[in-house]
Amino acid sequence: MKYFSVLIFLLIFTIYGNGIKNFSVVYESSICKIEWDSTNESTTRNYIVQKSGDGEYFTDFSEKSPSGNNYHYLILDNNPYRKGTIYYRLKVVDKDGNDSFSKSIAIKINTSSINATWGSIKAMFR
């Protein structure tokens, strides 16, 4: 009986969870693309994308209101940290004020010395 109740809990969590699926972050052309899909937004107040330089302390980066069940969201980070690892996660706030979080995703950014030098030269003439 104990295993049966645990199984039921896991199934409910898998189906309802925090209302998100397919949370991903991709770095290309100096931009981080943060995407996710919603499942059931009936209890969702808002989504907050959070960003961290160390994976431990996160700050709010962008906020979205729910747009409807089965909706695809896209947020662009046009100014990711210049070099190193960036961590992103999604905070889901429900209408009662309770929070839940997605897994955090680490993105490693390597800036070549040529790009860094060119950026420094352009900055001198601004």
Secondary structure as GFF3:
##gff-version 3
##sequence-region A 1 126
A	DSSP	alpha_helix	2	16	.	.	.	ID=ss1
A	DSSP	beta_strand	20	28	.	.	.	ID=ss2
A	DSSP	beta_strand	31	38	.	.	.	ID=ss3
A	DSSP	beta_strand	44	52	.	.	.	ID=ss4
A	DSSP	beta_strand	59	64	.	.	.	ID=ss5
A	DSSP	beta_strand	72	77	.	.	.	ID=ss6
A	DSSP	beta_strand	84	94	.	.	.	ID=ss7
A	DSSP	beta_strand	99	101	.	.	.	ID=ss8
A	DSSP	beta_strand	105	109	.	.	.	ID=ss9
A	DSSP	alpha_helix	113	124	.	.	.	ID=ss10
###
